[in-house]
Amino acid sequence: MDEKDYESLISVRFDRAKELYSEAKELVKMDCYKSANNRAFYAIEKCIKALLATRQMDVETHNGAVSQFNLIFIHQENTVFTKDDYQKIAKADRIRNASDYDDFYIVNKEETKELLEFVQDLLKKTESEINKILK
C-alpha cells in the first residue's frame, strides 16, 4: 500500500470506531450489556488499527494490534497514550471475551459504563493523534 492508501485506511477505521461506539451506547440503552461490551472492544480495536496505519502498519489479530500499539504508542513515542490506557484495553479484551464466550458471565453494568467512558476518551485521543500525524 502507498501513503494515500494508508490515509484512506486510517479514515475508514476511525469512522468505524465511532460507529461501533455509537452502537455500544445504543445497546446499553436497551440493557444489552454483553453486546455493548463486544461493540466497545471492537471500537477500541479499530482505534488501535487506525493508529497503526499512521505508521504504515497493518496487523491481522487482536493480540498483534494491541502488542504493536503497546510497543509503539505506549513505550516508544511521546503520545497522549498512557500505560493506564494499555491496562484498560487489556481489561476491555477480557470483558469482551467473557461477554462473548462465557455462558455464565454476569455482566457488571457499571463496568460496561466505565468501558464506554474509556472508549469515548480513546476516540478523542486517537483523533488528536491522527490529526497530529496527518498534518
VMD Tcl script that builds the backbone (N, CA, C; Angstrom):
set m [mol new atoms 405]
animate dup $m
set s [atomselect $m all]
$s set {name element resname resid chain x y z} {
  {N N MET 1 A 0.843 -1.183 0.000}
  {CA C MET 1 A 0.000 0.000 0.000}
  {C C MET 1 A 0.885 1.242 0.000}
  {N N ASP 2 A 0.393 2.281 -0.653}
  {CA C ASP 2 A 1.142 3.533 -0.629}
  {C C ASP 2 A 0.552 4.457 0.439}
  {N N GLU 3 A 1.137 5.642 0.558}
  {CA C GLU 3 A 0.751 6.574 1.617}
  {C C GLU 3 A -0.726 6.951 1.539}
  {N N LYS 4 A -1.243 7.178 0.348}
  {CA C LYS 4 A -2.665 7.537 0.177}
  {C C LYS 4 A -3.585 6.399 0.621}
  {N N ASP 5 A -3.169 5.165 0.331}
  {CA C ASP 5 A -3.952 4.012 0.770}
  {C C ASP 5 A -4.025 3.959 2.291}
  {N N TYR 6 A -2.906 4.213 2.954}
  {CA C TYR 6 A -2.902 4.211 4.417}
  {C C TYR 6 A -3.754 5.343 4.975}
  {N N GLU 7 A -3.721 6.506 4.333}
  {CA C GLU 7 A -4.560 7.618 4.793}
  {C C GLU 7 A -6.038 7.240 4.700}
  {N N SER 8 A -6.415 6.562 3.619}
  {CA C SER 8 A -7.802 6.100 3.479}
  {C C SER 8 A -8.131 5.070 4.552}
  {N N LEU 9 A -7.202 4.167 4.812}
  {CA C LEU 9 A -7.393 3.137 5.828}
  {C C LEU 9 A -7.574 3.759 7.213}
  {N N ILE 10 A -6.788 4.761 7.506}
  {CA C ILE 10 A -6.914 5.477 8.790}
  {C C ILE 10 A -8.326 6.034 8.930}
  {N N SER 11 A -8.792 6.699 7.906}
  {CA C SER 11 A -10.110 7.327 7.928}
  {C C SER 11 A -11.223 6.294 8.070}
  {N N VAL 12 A -11.157 5.236 7.286}
  {CA C VAL 12 A -12.189 4.191 7.320}
  {C C VAL 12 A -12.226 3.527 8.698}
  {N N ARG 13 A -11.070 3.234 9.225}
  {CA C ARG 13 A -11.029 2.563 10.533}
  {C C ARG 13 A -11.511 3.477 11.653}
  {N N PHE 14 A -11.123 4.737 11.611}
  {CA C PHE 14 A -11.559 5.642 12.670}
  {C C PHE 14 A -13.059 5.888 12.585}
  {N N ASP 15 A -13.587 6.033 11.377}
  {CA C ASP 15 A -15.034 6.184 11.213}
  {C C ASP 15 A -15.771 4.958 11.757}
  {N N ARG 16 A -15.230 3.778 11.498}
  {CA C ARG 16 A -15.853 2.546 12.001}
  {C C ARG 16 A -15.791 2.499 13.527}
  {N N ALA 17 A -14.697 2.963 14.100}
  {CA C ALA 17 A -14.584 3.002 15.563}
  {C C ALA 17 A -15.690 3.862 16.160}
  {N N LYS 18 A -15.940 5.008 15.571}
  {CA C LYS 18 A -17.002 5.895 16.063}
  {C C LYS 18 A -18.371 5.233 15.908}
  {N N GLU 19 A -18.573 4.543 14.808}
  {CA C GLU 19 A -19.838 3.843 14.577}
  {C C GLU 19 A -20.047 2.734 15.616}
  {N N LEU 20 A -19.005 1.971 15.888}
  {CA C LEU 20 A -19.093 0.891 16.879}
  {C C LEU 20 A -19.380 1.451 18.272}
  {N N TYR 21 A -18.775 2.579 18.603}
  {CA C TYR 21 A -19.036 3.230 19.890}
  {C C TYR 21 A -20.510 3.641 19.983}
  {N N SER 22 A -21.046 4.204 18.911}
  {CA C SER 22 A -22.460 4.589 18.892}
  {C C SER 22 A -23.358 3.370 19.083}
  {N N GLU 23 A -23.011 2.278 18.440}
  {CA C GLU 23 A -23.777 1.040 18.610}
  {C C GLU 23 A -23.739 0.580 20.060}
  {N N ALA 24 A -22.568 0.653 20.668}
  {CA C ALA 24 A -22.425 0.234 22.071}
  {C C ALA 24 A -23.314 1.077 22.984}
  {N N LYS 25 A -23.342 2.370 22.764}
  {CA C LYS 25 A -24.197 3.245 23.582}
  {C C LYS 25 A -25.670 2.888 23.422}
  {N N GLU 26 A -26.092 2.600 22.200}
  {CA C GLU 26 A -27.486 2.222 21.956}
  {C C GLU 26 A -27.809 0.890 22.631}
  {N N LEU 27 A -26.876 -0.040 22.587}
  {CA C LEU 27 A -27.101 -1.342 23.223}
  {C C LEU 27 A -27.245 -1.204 24.730}
  {N N VAL 28 A -26.500 -0.298 25.342}
  {CA C VAL 28 A -26.634 -0.060 26.784}
  {C C VAL 28 A -28.037 0.466 27.092}
  {N N LYS 29 A -28.540 1.344 26.254}
  {CA C LYS 29 A -29.897 1.878 26.461}
  {C C LYS 29 A -30.943 0.765 26.443}
  {N N MET 30 A -30.652 -0.299 25.703}
  {CA C MET 30 A -31.584 -1.436 25.603}
  {C C MET 30 A -31.249 -2.524 26.630}
  {N N ASP 31 A -30.337 -2.230 27.561}
  {CA C ASP 31 A -29.890 -3.182 28.583}
  {C C ASP 31 A -29.226 -4.416 27.984}
  {N N CYS 32 A -28.595 -4.269 26.846}
  {CA C CYS 32 A -27.856 -5.358 26.180}
  {C C CYS 32 A -26.363 -5.169 26.466}
  {N N TYR 33 A -25.973 -5.420 27.693}
  {CA C TYR 33 A -24.629 -5.090 28.142}
  {C C TYR 33 A -23.551 -5.988 27.539}
  {N N LYS 34 A -23.839 -7.269 27.389}
  {CA C LYS 34 A -22.837 -8.149 26.778}
  {C C LYS 34 A -22.534 -7.716 25.351}
  {N N SER 35 A -23.555 -7.402 24.599}
  {CA C SER 35 A -23.354 -6.945 23.222}
  {C C SER 35 A -22.664 -5.582 23.198}
  {N N ALA 36 A -22.989 -4.729 24.156}
  {CA C ALA 36 A -22.329 -3.422 24.249}
  {C C ALA 36 A -20.834 -3.600 24.521}
  {N N ASN 37 A -20.486 -4.571 25.371}
  {CA C ASN 37 A -19.070 -4.845 25.644}
  {C C ASN 37 A -18.344 -5.257 24.373}
  {N N ASN 38 A -18.997 -6.064 23.570}
  {CA C ASN 38 A -18.425 -6.501 22.299}
  {C C ASN 38 A -18.173 -5.308 21.382}
  {N N ARG 39 A -19.183 -4.487 21.187}
  {CA C ARG 39 A -19.051 -3.341 20.283}
  {C C ARG 39 A -18.003 -2.354 20.804}
  {N N ALA 40 A -17.948 -2.169 22.123}
  {CA C ALA 40 A -16.962 -1.252 22.706}
  {C C ALA 40 A -15.543 -1.754 22.453}
  {N N PHE 41 A -15.331 -3.052 22.643}
  {CA C PHE 41 A -13.995 -3.593 22.394}
  {C C PHE 41 A -13.591 -3.402 20.937}
  {N N TYR 42 A -14.505 -3.654 20.024}
  {CA C TYR 42 A -14.148 -3.517 18.610}
  {C C TYR 42 A -13.944 -2.058 18.213}
  {N N ALA 43 A -14.585 -1.138 18.908}
  {CA C ALA 43 A -14.290 0.289 18.698}
  {C C ALA 43 A -12.845 0.569 19.101}
  {N N ILE 44 A -12.428 -0.012 20.218}
  {CA C ILE 44 A -11.041 0.131 20.669}
  {C C ILE 44 A -10.091 -0.449 19.631}
  {N N GLU 45 A -10.410 -1.637 19.161}
  {CA C GLU 45 A -9.543 -2.287 18.182}
  {C C GLU 45 A -9.411 -1.441 16.910}
  {N N LYS 46 A -10.505 -0.855 16.448}
  {CA C LYS 46 A -10.442 -0.020 15.241}
  {C C LYS 46 A -9.616 1.234 15.490}
  {N N CYS 47 A -9.699 1.798 16.679}
  {CA C CYS 47 A -8.836 2.945 17.018}
  {C C CYS 47 A -7.371 2.533 16.928}
  {N N ILE 48 A -7.058 1.408 17.525}
  {CA C ILE 48 A -5.676 0.924 17.520}
  {C C ILE 48 A -5.195 0.670 16.096}
  {N N LYS 49 A -6.023 0.032 15.298}
  {CA C LYS 49 A -5.614 -0.266 13.925}
  {C C LYS 49 A -5.502 1.007 13.081}
  {N N ALA 50 A -6.319 2.002 13.354}
  {CA C ALA 50 A -6.179 3.291 12.665}
  {C C ALA 50 A -4.845 3.940 13.045}
  {N N LEU 51 A -4.521 3.865 14.316}
  {CA C LEU 51 A -3.241 4.430 14.769}
  {C C LEU 51 A -2.056 3.697 14.148}
  {N N LEU 52 A -2.131 2.387 14.079}
  {CA C LEU 52 A -1.044 1.626 13.462}
  {C C LEU 52 A -0.905 1.981 11.982}
  {N N ALA 53 A -2.025 2.253 11.325}
  {CA C ALA 53 A -1.973 2.647 9.917}
  {C C ALA 53 A -1.249 3.978 9.740}
  {N N THR 54 A -1.245 4.818 10.786}
  {CA C THR 54 A -0.492 6.077 10.687}
  {C C THR 54 A 1.003 5.806 10.595}
  {N N ARG 55 A 1.405 4.614 10.985}
  {CA C ARG 55 A 2.813 4.189 10.896}
  {C C ARG 55 A 3.021 3.227 9.728}
  {N N GLN 56 A 2.016 3.189 8.851}
  {CA C GLN 56 A 2.004 2.296 7.690}
  {C C GLN 56 A 2.198 0.838 8.112}
  {N N MET 57 A 1.445 0.479 9.152}
  {CA C MET 57 A 1.459 -0.885 9.673}
  {C C MET 57 A 0.049 -1.446 9.613}
  {N N ASP 58 A -0.014 -2.747 9.393}
  {CA C ASP 58 A -1.286 -3.438 9.444}
  {C C ASP 58 A -1.042 -4.792 10.102}
  {N N VAL 59 A -1.944 -5.173 10.976}
  {CA C VAL 59 A -1.849 -6.475 11.641}
  {C C VAL 59 A -3.198 -7.167 11.522}
  {N N GLU 60 A -3.183 -8.478 11.653}
  {CA C GLU 60 A -4.417 -9.235 11.439}
  {C C GLU 60 A -5.122 -9.641 12.727}
  {N N THR 61 A -4.408 -9.771 13.830}
  {CA C THR 61 A -5.026 -10.294 15.044}
  {C C THR 61 A -5.211 -9.206 16.096}
  {N N HIS 62 A -6.137 -9.456 17.029}
  {CA C HIS 62 A -6.338 -8.543 18.160}
  {C C HIS 62 A -5.040 -8.410 18.947}
  {N N ASN 63 A -4.469 -9.573 19.286}
  {CA C ASN 63 A -3.254 -9.561 20.104}
  {C C ASN 63 A -2.114 -8.838 19.413}
  {N N GLY 64 A -1.981 -9.044 18.107}
  {CA C GLY 64 A -0.937 -8.363 17.353}
  {C C GLY 64 A -1.130 -6.864 17.360}
  {N N ALA 65 A -2.371 -6.427 17.199}
  {CA C ALA 65 A -2.667 -4.992 17.196}
  {C C ALA 65 A -2.363 -4.370 18.557}
  {N N VAL 66 A -2.820 -5.012 19.611}
  {CA C VAL 66 A -2.598 -4.478 20.954}
  {C C VAL 66 A -1.104 -4.484 21.299}
  {N N SER 67 A -0.420 -5.543 20.911}
  {CA C SER 67 A 1.015 -5.635 21.168}
  {C C SER 67 A 1.784 -4.522 20.462}
  {N N GLN 68 A 1.474 -4.289 19.189}
  {CA C GLN 68 A 2.154 -3.225 18.443}
  {C C GLN 68 A 1.788 -1.844 18.980}
  {N N PHE 69 A 0.535 -1.651 19.362}
  {CA C PHE 69 A 0.111 -0.394 19.977}
  {C C PHE 69 A 0.932 -0.132 21.235}
  {N N ASN 70 A 1.051 -1.156 22.071}
  {CA C ASN 70 A 1.810 -1.031 23.309}
  {C C ASN 70 A 3.263 -0.661 23.019}
  {N N LEU 71 A 3.853 -1.336 22.089}
  {CA C LEU 71 A 5.256 -1.101 21.748}
  {C C LEU 71 A 5.470 0.305 21.197}
  {N N ILE 72 A 4.629 0.726 20.272}
  {CA C ILE 72 A 4.844 1.997 19.583}
  {C C ILE 72 A 4.274 3.190 20.340}
  {N N PHE 73 A 3.028 3.103 20.757}
  {CA C PHE 73 A 2.352 4.282 21.297}
  {C C PHE 73 A 2.447 4.418 22.814}
  {N N ILE 74 A 2.802 3.359 23.489}
  {CA C ILE 74 A 2.952 3.449 24.943}
  {C C ILE 74 A 4.421 3.562 25.329}
  {N N HIS 75 A 5.271 2.727 24.744}
  {CA C HIS 75 A 6.656 2.645 25.191}
  {C C HIS 75 A 7.673 3.423 24.372}
  {N N GLN 76 A 7.432 3.653 23.086}
  {CA C GLN 76 A 8.474 4.260 22.263}
  {C C GLN 76 A 8.282 5.738 21.975}
  {N N GLU 77 A 7.077 6.181 21.820}
  {CA C GLU 77 A 6.859 7.532 21.325}
  {C C GLU 77 A 6.195 8.417 22.361}
  {N N ASN 78 A 6.368 9.691 22.159}
  {CA C ASN 78 A 5.743 10.691 23.009}
  {C C ASN 78 A 4.333 10.951 22.477}
  {N N THR 79 A 3.362 10.217 22.998}
  {CA C THR 79 A 1.977 10.347 22.550}
  {C C THR 79 A 1.087 10.640 23.747}
  {N N VAL 80 A -0.181 10.803 23.472}
  {CA C VAL 80 A -1.149 11.078 24.536}
  {C C VAL 80 A -1.563 9.814 25.278}
  {N N PHE 81 A -1.089 8.661 24.832}
  {CA C PHE 81 A -1.498 7.389 25.414}
  {C C PHE 81 A -0.608 7.016 26.591}
  {N N THR 82 A -1.231 6.360 27.574}
  {CA C THR 82 A -0.533 6.036 28.813}
  {C C THR 82 A -0.570 4.532 29.092}
  {N N LYS 83 A 0.213 4.118 30.066}
  {CA C LYS 83 A 0.182 2.716 30.489}
  {C C LYS 83 A -1.204 2.347 31.032}
  {N N ASP 84 A -1.874 3.313 31.632}
  {CA C ASP 84 A -3.229 3.085 32.120}
  {C C ASP 84 A -4.173 2.769 30.949}
  {N N ASP 85 A -3.977 3.457 29.824}
  {CA C ASP 85 A -4.784 3.150 28.629}
  {C C ASP 85 A -4.561 1.701 28.210}
  {N N TYR 86 A -3.308 1.289 28.213}
  {CA C TYR 86 A -2.996 -0.088 27.816}
  {C C TYR 86 A -3.674 -1.087 28.762}
  {N N GLN 87 A -3.652 -0.809 30.058}
  {CA C GLN 87 A -4.294 -1.704 31.029}
  {C C GLN 87 A -5.801 -1.756 30.816}
  {N N LYS 88 A -6.394 -0.620 30.477}
  {CA C LYS 88 A -7.834 -0.592 30.219}
  {C C LYS 88 A -8.182 -1.353 28.935}
  {N N ILE 89 A -7.298 -1.297 27.951}
  {CA C ILE 89 A -7.511 -2.062 26.726}
  {C C ILE 89 A -7.473 -3.556 27.024}
  {N N ALA 90 A -6.506 -3.965 27.824}
  {CA C ALA 90 A -6.403 -5.379 28.201}
  {C C ALA 90 A -7.649 -5.817 28.978}
  {N N LYS 91 A -8.135 -4.965 29.859}
  {CA C LYS 91 A -9.349 -5.279 30.620}
  {C C LYS 91 A -10.556 -5.369 29.682}
  {N N ALA 92 A -10.637 -4.465 28.719}
  {CA C ALA 92 A -11.740 -4.487 27.748}
  {C C ALA 92 A -11.745 -5.798 26.972}
  {N N ASP 93 A -10.563 -6.290 26.639}
  {CA C ASP 93 A -10.459 -7.558 25.925}
  {C C ASP 93 A -10.969 -8.711 26.793}
  {N N ARG 94 A -10.612 -8.704 28.075}
  {CA C ARG 94 A -11.091 -9.749 28.983}
  {C C ARG 94 A -12.618 -9.696 29.127}
  {N N ILE 95 A -13.152 -8.487 29.257}
  {CA C ILE 95 A -14.603 -8.322 29.387}
  {C C ILE 95 A -15.304 -8.801 28.120}
  {N N ARG 96 A -14.755 -8.440 26.967}
  {CA C ARG 96 A -15.349 -8.862 25.693}
  {C C ARG 96 A -15.331 -10.373 25.561}
  {N N ASN 97 A -14.213 -10.998 25.902}
  {CA C ASN 97 A -14.130 -12.456 25.836}
  {C C ASN 97 A -15.168 -13.113 26.736}
  {N N ALA 98 A -15.277 -12.619 27.950}
  {CA C ALA 98 A -16.259 -13.181 28.881}
  {C C ALA 98 A -17.680 -12.961 28.356}
  {N N SER 99 A -17.946 -11.768 27.850}
  {CA C SER 99 A -19.280 -11.449 27.328}
  {C C SER 99 A -19.644 -12.322 26.135}
  {N N ASP 100 A -18.671 -12.600 25.286}
  {CA C ASP 100 A -18.929 -13.356 24.062}
  {C C ASP 100 A -18.947 -14.866 24.275}
  {N N TYR 101 A -18.115 -15.375 25.175}
  {CA C TYR 101 A -17.895 -16.824 25.220}
  {C C TYR 101 A -18.273 -17.516 26.516}
  {N N ASP 102 A -18.385 -16.785 27.596}
  {CA C ASP 102 A -18.702 -17.411 28.883}
  {C C ASP 102 A -20.211 -17.367 29.098}
  {N N ASP 103 A -20.841 -18.499 28.952}
  {CA C ASP 103 A -22.295 -18.570 29.086}
  {C C ASP 103 A -22.782 -18.101 30.452}
  {N N PHE 104 A -21.972 -18.239 31.469}
  {CA C PHE 104 A -22.386 -17.914 32.824}
  {C C PHE 104 A -21.831 -16.572 33.310}
  {N N TYR 105 A -21.249 -15.814 32.412}
  {CA C TYR 105 A -20.722 -14.495 32.773}
  {C C TYR 105 A -21.870 -13.567 33.158}
  {N N ILE 106 A -21.751 -12.959 34.309}
  {CA C ILE 106 A -22.743 -11.997 34.780}
  {C C ILE 106 A -22.160 -10.604 34.544}
  {N N VAL 107 A -22.858 -9.843 33.745}
  {CA C VAL 107 A -22.377 -8.521 33.354}
  {C C VAL 107 A -22.462 -7.568 34.532}
  {N N ASN 108 A -21.399 -6.809 34.709}
  {CA C ASN 108 A -21.377 -5.724 35.676}
  {C C ASN 108 A -21.718 -4.452 34.903}
  {N N LYS 109 A -22.900 -3.919 35.111}
  {CA C LYS 109 A -23.370 -2.762 34.341}
  {C C LYS 109 A -22.452 -1.556 34.520}
  {N N GLU 110 A -21.954 -1.355 35.716}
  {CA C GLU 110 A -21.042 -0.220 35.956}
  {C C GLU 110 A -19.743 -0.396 35.182}
  {N N GLU 111 A -19.282 -1.629 35.104}
  {CA C GLU 111 A -18.060 -1.925 34.348}
  {C C GLU 111 A -18.272 -1.609 32.861}
  {N N THR 112 A -19.432 -1.936 32.348}
  {CA C THR 112 A -19.753 -1.626 30.950}
  {C C THR 112 A -19.791 -0.115 30.742}
  {N N LYS 113 A -20.394 0.601 31.665}
  {CA C LYS 113 A -20.462 2.062 31.541}
  {C C LYS 113 A -19.064 2.680 31.619}
  {N N GLU 114 A -18.215 2.150 32.498}
  {CA C GLU 114 A -16.824 2.617 32.572}
  {C C GLU 114 A -16.087 2.326 31.265}
  {N N LEU 115 A -16.364 1.173 30.685}
  {CA C LEU 115 A -15.749 0.806 29.413}
  {C C LEU 115 A -16.144 1.810 28.328}
  {N N LEU 116 A -17.402 2.197 28.297}
  {CA C LEU 116 A -17.849 3.176 27.304}
  {C C LEU 116 A -17.203 4.543 27.532}
  {N N GLU 117 A -17.009 4.917 28.785}
  {CA C GLU 117 A -16.309 6.172 29.076}
  {C C GLU 117 A -14.870 6.112 28.571}
  {N N PHE 118 A -14.240 4.965 28.751}
  {CA C PHE 118 A -12.879 4.802 28.249}
  {C C PHE 118 A -12.841 4.890 26.722}
  {N N VAL 119 A -13.799 4.241 26.069}
  {CA C VAL 119 A -13.834 4.287 24.596}
  {C C VAL 119 A -14.000 5.723 24.122}
  {N N GLN 120 A -14.856 6.471 24.773}
  {CA C GLN 120 A -15.050 7.874 24.395}
  {C C GLN 120 A -13.735 8.643 24.532}
  {N N ASP 121 A -13.017 8.430 25.616}
  {CA C ASP 121 A -11.722 9.078 25.823}
  {C C ASP 121 A -10.707 8.615 24.776}
  {N N LEU 122 A -10.698 7.318 24.481}
  {CA C LEU 122 A -9.765 6.784 23.491}
  {C C LEU 122 A -10.046 7.357 22.107}
  {N N LEU 123 A -11.307 7.525 21.762}
  {CA C LEU 123 A -11.656 8.136 20.476}
  {C C LEU 123 A -11.090 9.550 20.380}
  {N N LYS 124 A -11.213 10.320 21.453}
  {CA C LYS 124 A -10.676 11.689 21.454}
  {C C LYS 124 A -9.162 11.677 21.297}
  {N N LYS 125 A -8.500 10.817 22.046}
  {CA C LYS 125 A -7.043 10.733 21.957}
  {C C LYS 125 A -6.594 10.261 20.575}
  {N N THR 126 A -7.320 9.296 20.027}
  {CA C THR 126 A -6.990 8.773 18.704}
  {C C THR 126 A -7.137 9.868 17.658}
  {N N GLU 127 A -8.230 10.603 17.727}
  {CA C GLU 127 A -8.450 11.683 16.767}
  {C C GLU 127 A -7.348 12.733 16.873}
  {N N SER 128 A -6.979 13.058 18.090}
  {CA C SER 128 A -5.901 14.030 18.299}
  {C C SER 128 A -4.591 13.540 17.697}
  {N N GLU 129 A -4.288 12.289 17.931}
  {CA C GLU 129 A -3.035 11.708 17.419}
  {C C GLU 129 A -3.056 11.624 15.883}
  {N N ILE 130 A -4.180 11.228 15.336}
  {CA C ILE 130 A -4.296 11.147 13.875}
  {C C ILE 130 A -4.118 12.529 13.257}
  {N N ASN 131 A -4.768 13.529 13.831}
  {CA C ASN 131 A -4.648 14.893 13.310}
  {C C ASN 131 A -3.210 15.406 13.384}
  {N N LYS 132 A -2.530 15.069 14.459}
  {CA C LYS 132 A -1.133 15.482 14.634}
  {C C LYS 132 A -0.241 14.846 13.558}
  {N N ILE 133 A -0.506 13.607 13.279}
  {CA C ILE 133 A 0.335 12.853 12.341}
  {C C ILE 133 A 0.050 13.226 10.891}
  {N N LEU 134 A -1.208 13.441 10.563}
  {CA C LEU 134 A -1.575 13.693 9.177}
  {C C LEU 134 A -1.389 15.137 8.745}
  {N N LYS 135 A -1.105 16.027 9.680}
  {CA C LYS 135 A -0.906 17.441 9.308}
  {C C LYS 135 A 0.505 17.732 8.919}
}
mol reanalyze $m
mol bondsrecalc $m
mol representation Tube
mol addrep $m
